């Protein structure tokens, strides 16, 4: 493991007191030129960029910035030109790790340009191991069938199936019984990835190289200009945090938004990461549940009575998970709907984007109907095990997320497969009983990953920056809790200003705040920032949760605050529902989600079914909507207990493949 005060470069340990002294893009001028053309040349779907004057090309970089004899790679780059007098370039990264910068510019370049004043070219790139860049996404299987055959019947396919809480009955014991199986599978996966054609490139994928690549791109776009402008969202905040500490004298106008925990990302075993992913998910879900209840019948389909509360909606969802699990156990054909494990993961991802919560309501209502129909028709459970082999995706998965995440992580010898199980159990017991029981989050495979990046930046994290930066956190971000933004700002001291956005969803862009937009615009206009770290921006009053209702963000927040200050029983109900909801749906956001979902299809591969004889669930469909009055209260961990997990390293970062959300589609004119 690399000491926190050094970084590893090309196999040698070098002092990091002055990152600029290390051979890299700050001292090496690249001769590469970008031959710009239509982005449709990379992918026919990308031709949409032609309407917005967006162009794409390739930029050559060395695979190893300390040893150019290793060879070169080519970064796929996209640009949306400034619409006013050009003042420079703003680089961006939309997250992941593993999200495409090309798709970021295509989806959001015009609107991001307006938010930053229109004077900057908006530029992003597919990082090493991602998208159209070479080296491209690592592949460890020859086909989807190869992948399916390898992981068939394991947690990789089935997900974590439970009834109630993971702590109920002997479910924890059953969960731990899979440790040996998954350890063997992941070690085998590591060997496959190492032997694959892409295996030789794994040591050159990572965030330190990504930071150097951006500096080199900056020298290409703005030769002779010292300051580099950047807006990083989600994992992009981690890339940006590494950049500002590696190159403190190159920092221009920089925003870190939807922040990860840098200490846990770079300095702690990745298997300890997951609990922080769900530290604030319950607050976000509370916004959905409470907003739905406030919208009432006719505006939110999950509402069964005008007296329903957020706690009632919460229990209804938990009942649906239980029913889906019992149907699976009884041998129902779940090939046309989601199992409980997959439905839980779907709900978790839906918390990222409040603008789509009305669609989530439709989905959950239809899901309830499909479960009721299955329950009413379950008469023959024979032969259901064969379902585990049905409907497999024909394409092989790629491992860009794991390659970067594990490549940046601490040495594999510092973690075990058991550690990953421990983190899930801990999160399920102490952080979020609803969202803790999930398999497949980042970090678990890293103990068996075959490579670490040749350069890994592990600190120091408190450099004095040439210009102060803006760090933004949402109060109820479902995957990157506000505490992470505060940590980044605290580590940088006077070199950072913290902005708290009192909103919900992933990153400040999940909901529209004119207050936040003004601060961002001022930063890119003249470098000005608010004074102190107590600035808070509210979500615009125009944000409505469900289109058929007049329930606003402010109304939901007021309801939650009021309930939280009430009786113990009321506050426990709100504790499972403490958040806020909004609506700011955009066609661009949906398009980006669709593009990202294509990369994630292997995560939703056909789930193996355990057939258990019996017809004891024939009447279970009646439970779907008839148990509203008997719902038990779901109490999430209190704030003090949740914050206490940060020191032992039970915390941090974001989920696999963050999506960048943009609520401003109908607000600004695209140029």
Order of alpha helices (4+ residues) and beta strands (2+ residues): beta-beta-beta-beta-beta-beta-alpha-beta-alpha-alpha-alpha-alpha-alpha-beta-alpha-beta-alpha-alpha-alpha-alpha-alpha-alpha-alpha-alpha-beta-beta-alpha-beta-alpha-beta-alpha-alpha-alpha-alpha-alpha
